[in-house]
């Protein structure tokens, strides 16, 4: 076939949503696809079949995860009906391609045919990997959103027609409105859960009980730690004869991790890589580990995540209903009202923190000071960036105020990492592996690091997100109280009161710049960090300090405006623009 003939086919394909499989997947020098064994398969063998064009690459983590799921679907469907997948790799070397392709039971466009692979990516507008285009037996595009369909419906998505997918969505919506234990845990192909010894137990045997759905990843330390706590709570409730069960929703990638997790749990589980697992993550808007969804005896949702209640209150949180959570809230409210520095930092004989030289500092010595608790770790890149800035703020604050101290609570994995990191810090710390770390993490609901919690001289919590305040206001944040922060906010509002809402500037002539509250940014004119206020073009992601934006005559200096001060009386210090 001449080159202009190939171009002609491409133009025809671009103008239509139907494709001739032979023309689509062959080139002038090749009329075959390959298997991972090296065998060649004529492209004509795909005619009359539903075909998936699978765009993926070995260097993309999400591709590995999705490939495993797609293999399960393929193996279930291809043996029964006419279904084939053609892999279109984005790898650039034979070793990477071959290693990744070895996990796939379908055919592929040879890696050597880079022109064809590039043309297919362009033709189907592939912008993100993995990407799955599904064609029917006539070559008509059923969907370019095959990844989401497989994620949502798995085997049940076949034959992938828009009508069938719409029916499945309607069924899901009906199931959502009429949620029951069976609609949550059963699928068209399965009406059972499995016990930790692998036995199949009908879902109907769990009906009428309060059920905890434990979204678990056996290889993730936070999930493992919560599972250990949950086992204790589960056993306590079973000993009391409570009508309570737990079903693990496994999100493990490899089967070995799943099996190890299953053996340690005295309850039930969905099978490994069951299609329901992904559906339930979307149904319950799963977003974090640990998550424990509670279903009432009627199968309706009582609570979307009772993990914090379990960690804080254990079996006392049962039966996890609104009445119980109201009681728990009253308990927590009383704790907050009676909170002191000693009540949160003293546990039995653990009544001290340590200085860098290893000397024990009694918690009683810190009473009456403003305290920052710094949750951080050596392995955490954002922490490593934030810590030097915090050190500077710490020194500035200590120089101005005497009643201030900071305590490091480590999330490091070993003593060496803790020691290396703590040696960089000028403040105090809990010893590595201290039992108080877990209780403090639960109390302040630490979900990410770095995190700063501010405690007043009276021992009360005033902020669990003080890191944001310190980045904005530095040492001026002290003493961290809500009233003081409000005073700072009033100053900032007053500062901008006489500024224009919009300006034009020579360095960004395309659009007007709008006065915007903005946390932290880089000024596109002076290349210094900015905070609080910016003149911003949202469309172009372009920012100027107010001092830079309000220069008269789009950047020309007026008479009398010297030393970085403009006619609005502003001086840019590389941060918040200050009144001169």
C-alpha positions in Angstrom: 0.0 0.0 0.0 1.4 3.4 -1.0 2.0 6.0 1.7 -0.8 8.3 0.4 -3.2 5.3 0.6 -2.4 4.9 4.4 -3.1 8.6 4.8 -6.4 8.2 3.0 -7.5 5.4 5.3 -6.6 7.6 8.3 -8.7 10.5 7.0 -11.6 8.1 6.4 -11.3 6.7 9.9 -11.1 10.2 11.4 -14.3 11.1 9.7 -16.2 8.1 11.0 -16.7 6.3 14.3 -16.6 2.9 12.6 -13.3 1.2 11.7 -12.2 -1.7 9.6 -10.1 -3.7 12.0 -7.7 -4.9 9.4 -7.0 -1.4 8.1 -6.9 0.0 11.6 -4.2 -2.4 13.0 -2.0 -3.3 10.0 0.7 -1.3 8.2 2.3 -1.7 4.7 4.9 -4.1 6.0 2.8 -6.0 8.6 -0.6 -7.7 8.6 -0.3 -9.4 12.0 -0.3 -8.8 15.8 1.9 -10.6 18.3 1.4 -12.6 21.5 3.8 -12.5 24.5 5.0 -15.9 23.3 6.3 -14.3 20.1 3.6 -16.0 18.0 2.0 -13.9 15.2 -1.8 -13.6 14.9 -3.3 -12.3 11.7 -5.3 -9.1 12.2 -8.2 -10.7 10.3 -8.7 -13.1 13.3 -10.2 -10.1 15.2 -12.9 -9.4 12.6 -16.4 -10.0 13.9 -15.3 -9.7 17.5 -15.7 -7.0 20.1 -12.2 -5.5 20.3 -10.6 -3.4 23.0 -7.6 -1.2 22.1 -5.6 -1.0 25.3 -3.2 1.9 25.6 -0.8 1.5 28.5 2.8 1.7 29.6 5.0 -0.2 32.1 6.2 3.0 33.7 2.7 4.0 34.8 1.6 2.6 38.2 -2.1 2.9 37.4 -1.6 0.8 34.3 -0.3 -2.2 36.4 -3.2 -2.0 38.7 -5.8 -1.8 35.9 -4.1 -4.5 33.8 -4.7 -7.0 36.5 -8.4 -6.1 36.6 -8.6 -6.2 32.8 -7.0 -9.7 32.7 -9.7 -11.0 35.0 -12.4 -9.5 32.8 -10.8 -10.8 29.6 -10.4 -14.3 31.0 -14.0 -14.4 32.0 -15.4 -13.1 28.7 -13.1 -14.2 25.9 -13.6 -17.9 26.5 -17.4 -17.5 26.2 -17.9 -14.9 23.5 -16.0 -13.1 20.7 -13.8 -10.7 22.6 -10.2 -9.7 22.0 -7.8 -7.0 23.2 -5.0 -5.4 21.3 -2.3 -3.8 23.5 -0.8 -0.5 22.2 2.2 0.2 24.3 3.7 3.5 25.1 7.0 1.9 26.2 10.2 2.7 24.3 12.4 -0.3 25.0 12.0 -4.0 24.3 12.8 -5.1 27.9 10.1 -2.9 29.5 7.6 -3.8 26.8 8.2 -7.5 27.1 8.1 -7.6 30.9 4.8 -5.8 31.0 3.3 -7.6 28.0 4.2 -11.0 29.6 1.3 -10.4 32.1 -1.2 -10.0 29.3 -3.1 -13.0 27.6 -4.1 -10.9 24.5 -2.4 -9.6 21.4 -0.3 -6.5 20.8 0.8 -4.1 18.1 4.6 -4.9 17.8 6.8 -2.4 19.7 8.8 -2.0 16.5 5.9 -0.5 14.7 6.2 2.9 16.5 4.5 4.8 13.6 1.3 2.7 14.0 1.3 3.1 17.8 1.7 6.8 17.5 -1.1 7.0 14.8 -3.5 5.0 17.0 -2.8 7.3 20.0 -3.5 10.3 17.9 -6.6 8.8 16.2 -8.3 8.0 19.5 -7.0 11.2 21.3 -5.2 9.3 24.0 -4.1 11.8 26.6 -3.8 9.7 29.7 -2.8 6.1 30.5 -4.4 3.6 30.9 -6.9 4.2 28.2 -9.3 1.6 26.7 -11.3 2.1 23.5 -14.0 -0.6 22.9 -15.2 -1.4 19.4 -18.2 -3.7 18.5 -18.0 -6.6 16.0 -18.6 -4.1 13.1 -15.7 -1.8 14.2 -18.0 0.9 15.6 -16.7 2.7 18.6 -18.8 1.7 21.6 -16.9 3.9 24.1 -13.5 5.6 24.7 -14.2 5.4 28.4 -13.5 1.6 28.7 -11.3 2.0 31.7 -14.1 3.5 33.8 -16.6 0.9 32.5 -14.3 -1.9 33.6 -13.7 -0.2 36.9 -17.4 0.3 37.5 -18.9 -2.9 36.1 -16.1 -5.4 35.3 -17.4 -8.6 33.6 -21.0 -7.3 34.0 -20.2 -4.5 31.6 -20.1 -6.8 28.6 -21.2 -6.3 25.7 -20.2 -2.7 26.6 -23.0 -1.1 24.5 -24.2 2.4 25.6 -27.7 0.9 26.2 -26.3 -1.9 28.4 -24.1 0.5 30.4 -27.1 2.8 30.9 -29.1 -0.1 32.2 -26.4 -1.0 34.7 -26.3 2.6 35.9 -30.0 2.6 36.4 -29.7 -0.7 38.3 -27.0 0.9 40.5 -29.3 3.9 41.2 -32.2 1.6 42.1 -29.9 -0.3 44.4 -28.7 2.9 46.0 -32.2 4.0 46.7 -33.3 0.6 47.9 -30.0 -0.3 49.6 -29.9 -3.5 51.5 -27.2 -5.9 52.8 -27.6 -8.1 49.7 -27.5 -5.2 47.3 -24.3 -4.1 48.9 -22.5 -7.4 49.2 -23.9 -9.6 46.5 -23.2 -9.5 42.8 -24.8 -11.2 39.8 -22.1 -13.9 40.0 -21.8 -14.2 43.8 -24.2 -14.4 46.8 -21.6 -15.2 49.5 -18.7 -13.7 51.5 -15.7 -15.8 52.6 -14.5 -16.6 56.1 -10.8 -16.4 57.1 -10.4 -20.1 56.3 -11.8 -19.6 52.8 -15.3 -21.0 53.3 -18.2 -19.5 51.4 -20.9 -18.0 53.7 -24.2 -16.9 52.3 -24.8 -13.1 52.7 -28.3 -13.9 54.0 -26.7 -15.3 57.2 -25.5 -11.8 58.0 -28.9 -10.1 57.6 -30.4 -8.4 60.7 -27.0 -7.6 62.1 -25.1 -4.4 62.4 -22.3 -4.7 59.8 -18.9 -2.9 59.6 -17.5 -2.7 56.1 -13.7 -2.5 56.6 -11.9 -1.1 53.6 -8.5 -2.6 53.9 -5.1 -2.6 52.3 -3.0 -5.3 53.9 0.3 -3.8 52.8 -0.4 -0.3 54.2 0.8 0.3 57.8 -2.1 2.6 58.8 -4.6 0.0 57.6 -2.7 -2.8 59.4 -2.6 -0.9 62.7 -6.3 -0.2 62.6 -7.1 -3.8 61.8 -5.3 -4.8 65.0 -7.4 -2.3 67.0 -10.6 -3.5 65.2 -9.8 -7.2 66.0 -9.8 -6.3 69.7 -13.1 -4.4 69.5 -14.7 -7.2 67.4 -13.7 -9.8 70.0 -15.0 -7.7 72.9 -18.4 -7.3 71.2 -18.6 -11.0 70.3 -17.9 -11.9 73.9 -20.8 -9.7 75.0 -23.0 -11.5 72.5 -23.7 -8.4 70.4 -25.2 -8.9 66.9 -22.3 -7.4 65.0 -20.2 -8.6 62.1 -17.4 -7.2 59.9 -16.8 -7.7 56.2 -13.5 -6.7 54.8 -13.6 -4.9 51.4 -10.1 -5.8 50.2 -8.2 -3.3 48.1 -5.0 -5.4 47.9 -3.1 -5.5 44.6 -1.4 -8.9 45.1 -3.1 -12.0 46.3 -0.4 -13.0 48.8 -1.0 -9.7 50.8 -4.8 -10.4 50.7 -4.4 -13.9 52.1 -2.2 -12.8 54.9 -4.7 -10.1 55.8 -7.5 -12.5 55.6 -5.8 -15.0 58.0 -5.4 -12.3 60.7 -9.0 -11.2 60.7 -11.6 -13.2 62.6 -14.5 -12.0 60.4 -15.6 -12.2 56.8 -14.4 -10.7 53.5 -15.3 -10.2 49.9 -13.1 -12.3 47.5 -9.8 -11.0 46.3 -10.3 -8.5 43.4 -14.0 -8.9 43.5 -15.7 -6.4 41.2 -17.9 -5.2 44.1 -14.8 -3.8 45.9 -14.4 -1.0 43.4 -18.1 -0.3 43.2 -18.3 0.0 47.0 -15.4 2.5 47.1 -17.4 4.8 44.8 -20.8 4.0 46.5 -19.4 5.1 49.9 -17.1 7.8 48.6 -14.0 6.0 50.1 -11.1 8.4 50.3 -8.8 7.3 53.2 -7.4 4.5 55.3 -8.7 3.4 57.7 -12.4 3.5 56.7 -15.1 1.5 58.5 -18.6 2.0 57.0 -21.4 1.0 59.4 -24.6 -0.6 58.1 -27.6 -0.9 60.4 -29.7 -4.2 60.8 -31.9 -3.0 57.9 -28.9 -2.7 55.6 -29.0 1.1 55.5 -25.9 3.2 56.1 -25.6 4.4 59.7 -22.1 6.0 59.4 -19.7 6.5 56.5 -16.6 6.1 58.6 -16.6 5.1 62.2 -12.8 4.5 62.3 -12.1 7.5 64.5 -14.7 6.5 67.0 -13.3 2.9 67.1 -9.8 4.3 67.7 -10.9 6.8 70.3 -13.6 4.8 72.2 -13.2 1.2 71.2 -16.2 -1.1 71.8 -17.9 1.8 73.6 -18.8 3.2 70.2 -21.1 0.3 69.5 -23.8 0.2 68.0 -22.4 3.1 66.0 -25.9 4.8 65.6 -26.7 8.5 65.8 -27.7 8.2 69.5 -24.4 6.7 70.4 -22.4 9.2 68.4 -24.3 12.0 70.2 -23.2 10.5 73.5 -19.6 10.2 72.2 -19.6 13.8 71.1 -20.7 14.9 74.6 -17.8 12.9 76.0 -15.3 14.5 73.6 -16.8 17.9 74.3 -16.3 17.4 78.0 -12.7 16.3 77.3 -12.0 19.4 75.2 -13.4 21.7 77.9 -11.3 20.0 80.6 -8.3 19.6 78.4 -4.9 20.6 79.9 -1.4 20.1 78.6 -0.9 17.3 81.1 -4.1 15.5 80.2 -2.9 15.1 76.6 0.9 14.7 77.1 1.0 12.6 80.3 0.3 8.9 80.1 1.3 6.9 83.2 5.0 7.1 83.7 5.4 8.9 80.4 5.3 12.4 81.8 8.2 14.0 80.0 9.5 15.0 76.6 13.2 15.0 75.5 15.7 17.6 74.4 18.3 16.9 71.7 20.9 15.9 74.3 18.5 13.2 75.6 17.7 15.1 78.8 14.1 14.4 80.0 12.0 17.6 80.3 9.0 17.2 82.6 5.7 18.1 81.0 5.0 20.1 84.1 7.8 22.5 83.1 5.8 23.4 79.9 2.5 24.1 81.6 1.6 27.8 81.1 3.4 28.1 77.7 2.0 28.3 74.2 2.8 24.9 72.6 3.0 23.7 69.0 2.8 20.0 68.4 4.7 19.2 65.2 3.6 15.9 63.5 6.3 15.1 60.9 8.7 12.5 59.5 12.1 12.4 57.9 10.7 10.3 54.9 8.0 12.9 54.1 9.2 15.4 51.3 6.7 18.1 52.2 7.9 17.9 55.8 11.5 18.2 54.7 10.6 21.4 52.8 8.5 22.8 55.7 10.9 22.1 58.6 13.6 24.7 57.7 10.9 27.4 57.4 9.5 26.3 60.7 13.0 26.5 62.3 13.3 30.1 61.2 9.8 30.9 62.5 10.6 29.1 65.8 13.7 31.2 66.4 11.9 34.4 65.6 9.1 33.6 67.9 11.4 32.5 70.7 13.3 35.7 70.4 10.1 37.8 70.8 8.2 35.7 73.4 9.4 33.6 76.3 6.4 31.4 76.9 6.6 29.3 73.7 7.8 25.8 72.9 7.4 23.2 70.1 7.3 19.4 70.4 8.1 17.0 67.6 5.9 13.9 67.3 7.6 11.6 64.9 6.1 9.4 62.2 9.5 8.0 61.3 9.9 4.2 60.8 13.1 3.7 62.8 15.3 5.2 65.5 18.0 6.2 63.0 15.7 8.3 60.9 14.2 9.9 64.0 17.7 10.8 65.3 18.9 12.2 62.0 15.7 14.3 61.7 15.5 15.4 65.3 19.2 16.5 65.1 18.2 19.2 62.7 15.6 20.6 65.1 16.1 23.2 67.9 13.0 22.1 69.9 11.8 19.2 72.0 10.3 15.8 71.0 8.4 12.8 72.2 10.8 9.8 72.3 10.8 7.6 69.2 8.1 4.9 69.4 6.4 6.6 72.4 2.9 5.3 73.0 1.5 8.8 73.3 2.0 9.3 69.5 -1.0 7.1 68.7 -3.3 8.8 71.3 -2.3 12.3 70.0 -2.8 11.3 66.4 -6.3 10.0 67.2 -7.1 13.0 69.4 -6.2 15.5 66.7 -7.3 13.3 63.8 -4.0 13.5 62.0 -4.6 12.4 58.4 -1.6 14.0 56.7 1.8 15.5 57.6 3.3 18.0 58.2 0.7 19.1 60.7 1.0 21.6 63.5 -1.5 21.7 66.4 -1.5 24.9 68.6 -2.2 24.6 72.3 -2.7 27.7 74.5 -1.2 28.6 77.9 -4.3 27.1 79.4 -3.8 23.8 77.6 -6.7 24.2 75.2 -6.5 23.4 71.4 -6.9 26.5 69.3 -5.9 25.2 65.9 -5.2 21.8 64.3 -3.9 23.4 61.1 -1.4 25.9 62.4 1.0 25.1 59.7 -1.1 27.1 57.2 -1.2 30.0 59.6 2.5 30.0 60.2 3.3 29.9 56.5 1.0 32.9 56.0 1.9 35.0 59.0 5.2 33.7 60.3 6.1 34.7 63.9 3.2 37.1 63.9 0.9 34.2 64.3 1.8 33.9 68.0 0.0 33.4 70.3 -2.1 31.3 67.7 -5.5 32.3 69.3 -8.6 32.7 67.2 -8.9 36.3 68.4 -5.4 37.2 67.3 -5.8 35.6 63.9 -9.0 37.6 63.4 -7.1 40.7 64.2 -4.5 39.9 61.6 -7.3 39.2 59.1 -8.8 42.6 59.8 -5.4 44.2 59.2 -5.2 42.5 55.8 -8.7 43.6 54.8 -7.9 47.1 55.9 -4.7 47.1 53.8 -6.6 46.2 50.6 -9.6 48.5 51.2 -8.4 51.3 48.8 -6.9 49.0 46.2 -8.6 48.6 42.8 -10.5 45.4 42.2 -8.9 45.0 38.7 -5.8 46.4 37.1 -4.0 46.2 33.7 -0.3 45.8 33.6 2.3 45.9 30.9 3.8 42.5 31.9 0.5 40.8 31.3 -1.4 42.7 28.6 -3.7 39.8 27.6 -6.1 40.0 30.5 -7.0 42.2 33.5 -5.6 41.1 36.8 -8.2 40.6 39.6 -7.5 41.3 43.3 -7.7 37.9 44.9 -7.1 36.4 48.4 -4.4 33.8 47.7 -2.5 31.7 50.2 1.0 31.5 48.8 2.2 32.2 45.3 5.2 33.3 43.2 5.1 36.8 41.7 5.6 36.6 38.0 7.3 40.0 37.9 9.8 40.1 40.8 10.0 36.2 41.2 9.5 36.4 45.0 7.0 34.5 47.1 3.8 36.3 47.8 1.1 35.7 50.5 -2.5 36.8 51.3 -3.2 39.2 48.4 -2.4 38.8 44.7 -3.5 40.5 41.5 -4.3 37.3 39.6 -5.3 36.1 36.1 -7.0 32.8 36.8 -7.1 31.9 33.1 -3.3 32.2 32.7 -2.3 31.3 36.2 -0.4 34.6 36.4 0.1 36.5 39.7 1.6 39.8 40.8 2.3 41.2 44.3 0.1 44.2 44.9 3.2 46.3 45.1 4.2 45.1 41.6 0.7 45.3 40.2 0.0 48.8 41.4 3.0 50.5 39.9 1.8 53.6 38.1 1.8 53.6 34.3 2.2 49.9 34.1 5.7 49.8 35.6 7.1 53.3 35.2 8.2 55.0 38.4 6.6 58.3 39.4 8.5 61.1 40.9 9.0 60.6 44.5 8.5 56.8 44.4 11.8 55.4 45.5 13.3 52.3 47.1 10.6 49.9 46.1 7.7 52.1 47.4 4.9 53.0 45.0 2.3 55.7 45.1 0.0 53.5 47.1 2.5 53.5 49.9 3.4 49.8 49.6 6.7 48.1 50.0 7.1 44.5 48.7 9.1 42.4 51.1 8.8 39.2 49.0 5.8 38.2 51.0 2.8 40.3 52.3 3.0 43.8 50.8 3.4 46.2 53.7 2.4 49.7 54.3 5.5 51.9 54.0 
